[in-house]
Amino acid sequence: MIGRTLAIDLGDRRVGLAVSDPLGVTAQGLPTLSRRGDPIDLPALVALCAEREVSRVVVGLPRNMDGSEGPRAKLCREFARRLREALGLPVYLWDERLSTAEAERVLLIADVSRGKRRDVIDRMAAQIILQGYLGAGQPENDPA
């Protein structure tokens, strides 16, 4: 399936975003969205998807290390469902285990200061989620 994919790393305060190129090969980070609640966040994401010509969305699904799902995963599943309804596009869930930890590790290796890490960690986590999805061949499993 060709077309841009938007990846979302859903947090309590911020939403990390990344978008693919039209061929679905690379992931590019986008500015982070501050959470303000679904009545504001969902229209902002709908507008972003229209602007970027997104054809599918991947929402990071936080799983425990044993693969089970906790309360945070339930919140992400519900958000993905509402987003799918608002967008009218396919929305998939992608295992995001360790994506934020990997982003933190990369930023530490790059010697990025703590203050700057806070500003880019969510965007980088979204890029890691998206690159994993793209690298797996954009599977259409685990729909929201």
N, C-alpha and C positions, 0 to 999 in steps of 0.2 A: 504494500500500500504506500503510494507516494503522497507526500504532503507534510507540512510542518506538524511537529508534535510539541506540545507544551508540557513541561514537567512542573509539578508543584510539590514543594516540601512544606507541609502545613505545620505551623507552630502556633503557640498561644498568642504571641505578640506580633509575629512576622510571618509572611509567606514568601519562601524562596521560590524563584521562578527561573526557568531556563527554556529555551526554544531551540528546536533543531533547524537545520537548513532544509530547503524544500525536498531534497533527496533523502533526508533522514540519515545523514552520515555523521554530522558533528553537532555538538551541544554548545550553545552560547548562553551565558548567564544574562539575566535581565535584572533591572532594578527591583529590589525587594519591596513587597507591598506590606504596609502596616495593617494589621488586623483591626477591623472596626466593627465586625459582625456581618453576618450573611447579607442583610439588606443592602449593605454598601459594598462588601467584598465581591459578591456574586456578579452584580452588574459591571464592576471594574474588570473582572476576569472575562466576562462575555465581550466587553469592548476590546480588551487586549487580544482575545482570540480572533475577533473580526479584523482588527488592525493588522495582525501578523499572519492572517490567512491560515489559521490552525485547523487541522482536520481531525485531530484526536488529542486527548489529554491523558497524562499519566500522573496519578497521585501517589506519592510515597506512602506505603503502608508499614507502619512501625510494628515489627514483630519482636518477640522476645528471642533470646539466643537459641532456645529450644524449638523455635518455629511457632509457638503458640501466640495467641493474640490477647492483649490486655485492653484496658479501657481506652487507651489512646488510639488503638487500631479501630475500635468501634466508632470513635468520633471521626476518624479519617474516612471510614466506609460511608458514614452518613453524609459527610461533607461531599464526597465524590458522587453520591446518589443525587444530592440537591444540585450539584454542578452539572451533572449530565442532563437533568431536567431543564435547567436554565439555558444550557448551551444547545441542546439537541444534537450533540456530537458524542461519539464513543468516548467513554472515560474508563480507563483501566487502572487497576491498583498494581503497584510494583513494590516488592519487598525492599525496604530501605534500611535494613539492618546495617548499622555501622556507617551509613553515609555521612552523618554529621561528624563522627569520629574520624573518618577518612579525610573529610574536608579540614578538620582541625589539624590533623597530622601534616597534610600538605602545606597548610599555612604556617605551621611551626617550622617545617623544613625550609620554607621560603623566608623565614625570619620576619614574618609580618607581626607588627606590634599587636598587643592584646586589644587595644581600642579599634584598630583597623580590622582585626579578625572578626570582632563582633559585627562589624558593618557588612562583611562579605561572606560569613559562614553559611547563611541560609541559601544564598545564591549558589555558592559552590556545592552545597549538599544537593540542590536541585539539579545542577549540572551532572553530578555523580549519578543520581537516580536516572536521569535521561540518558546518559552515556551507557549505563548498564542495560537499559531497555533497548536502545538502538543496537548495542553490541549483541544482544540476544536475538536480533532479527525482527524486532517489533512484534513480539507475540501478542495475539489477541485473546489472551486468557485472563481469568479473574476479573471480569467486568464489574464495574461498580453497580 
